[in-house]
Amino acid sequence: MRNPYEILGVAPAASAADIQKAYRKLAKRLHPDLNPGDKSAEEKFKEAAGAYDLLSDAEKRKRFDNGEIDATGAERPQHHYYRDFATSDEGHHYANGSGFADYMDTEDAFAELLRRGQRARANRRGQDLHYTLPIDFVDTINGADKRLTLPDGSSLDVKIPPGLVDGQVIRLKGKGAPSTGKGGHGDALIEVEVLPDRRFTR
């Protein structure tokens, strides 16, 4: 159900008389007897009646304004925070009478989430880097040692084992991007591209 003040078109600070006036105006326009067969008008009339039922009752209105009940009049779940239980009736710090302890308020919880995220990022290893290495067909038969020149001018030594097939990936541990924190380097993933050879087929 929508906010009862919005349904009746009044401000939260409206007087009881203004609320009654707004409801009567809507009721005259939306009453089912004046709109036979109009389901939309009927639903809006019921909505307005529910809103007026809540706001015309001083106690219900007060509890709604305080967040204790919702727009339907149902009880809202109570949220407990660290500061609510800083000291229990027995004088024990950080615990309530039911034995719950160490509740944090919203700001504390959010700060803790940020700290955890920062620690996780600090320990995360660097990204894996992907490269393609063209090799001759004969190298897949006999194996070979190749040097791959990287975009930044550095190079990687790659050992090609016999029996490698086109599209196979060789992983070089720790040869990828460095971590932005305390984690290790990522890996270099080198996809082998076997060049065609007129003399041989597999």
Buried (B, 14 or more C-beta within 10 A) or exposed (E): BEEBBEBBBBEEEBEEEBBBEBBEEBBEEBBEEEBEEEEEBBEBBEBBBBBBEBBBEEEBBEBBEEEEBBBEBEEEEEEEBBEEBEEBEEEEEEBBEEEEEEBEBEEEEEEEEEEEEEEEEEEBBBBBBEBEBEBBBBBBBEEBEBEBEEEEEEEBEBEBEEEBEBEBEBEBEEBBBEBEBEBBBBBBBBEBEBEEEEEEEE
